[in-house]
Amino acid sequence: MFQLLKNDRGAIFLIAIALLFFVTTFVLTYCTSYEIQFRTYDDLEKLNIRATINLLGQILSDSVES
């Protein structure tokens, strides 16, 4: 292992692997965060649509009873 670090190619390879690990971790974290945020907004939209349908149904049933 230390033989690889004695020349420039071994050190650069080790730095490249570490950089690849950090960049990959950052990209995966960012994508996961975006997906969770998108899913949250999608669930809120579905909830508001369902609430609107229920409200319109209630208004319609109140107007029919009157």
URSUL-V261158 format. One record per backbone hydrogen bond with DSSP energy under -1.0 kcal/mol. CO is the residue of the C=O (numbers start at 1). NH is the residue of the N-H. Records with the same first field share a line. If there is no record, write none. Layout:
CO = NH ; NH
This chain:
7 = 11
8 = 12
9 = 13
10 = 14
11 = 15
12 = 16
13 = 17
14 = 18
15 = 19
16 = 20
17 = 21
18 = 22
19 = 23
20 = 24
21 = 25
22 = 26
23 = 27
24 = 28
25 = 29
26 = 30
27 = 31
28 = 32
29 = 33
30 = 34
31 = 35
32 = 36
33 = 37
34 = 38
35 = 39
36 = 40
37 = 41
38 = 42
39 = 43
40 = 44
41 = 45
42 = 46
43 = 47
44 = 48
45 = 49
46 = 50
47 = 51
48 = 52
49 = 53
50 = 54
51 = 55
52 = 56
53 = 57
54 = 58
55 = 59
56 = 60
57 = 61
58 = 62
59 = 63
60 = 64
61 = 65
62 = 66
